[in-house]
């Protein structure tokens, strides 16, 4: 029975050492991933003075354009805004909607 107790204690100790090693390995992986994901230093961009237009062709006031540009900069970073205005929708969407609606009225005839 003495050998059985020694074997049980050895297996228990070995399991504890393996569990501790796995926990330390997981902690090291988490620390390494957190270190790799830390924010990098962004270069400071200098503001460029550009003449503000009173409104674009869709009638968007200048202060709305400034707010949209600031929100886009905060969300995406320093990118160039190409167009601000109403979305142009083609006739294709309306035609597809009418087609789907009219198709729902079809009565199937089985002979």
Number of C-alpha atoms within 10 A of each C-alpha: 6 6 8 9 10 11 12 11 12 12 12 12 12 12 12 12 12 12 12 12 12 12 12 12 12 12 12 12 12 12 12 11 11 11 10 10 9 8 8 7 6 7 6 6 7 6 6 6 6 6 6 10 9 12 13 13 10 9 10 14 13 14 12 11 18 12 11 14 16 13 12 15 14 10 10 10 11 10 10 10 10 5 8 13 11 10 7 6 8 8 8 9 10 11 11 11 11 12 11 11 11 10 10 9 8 8 7 6 5 4 3
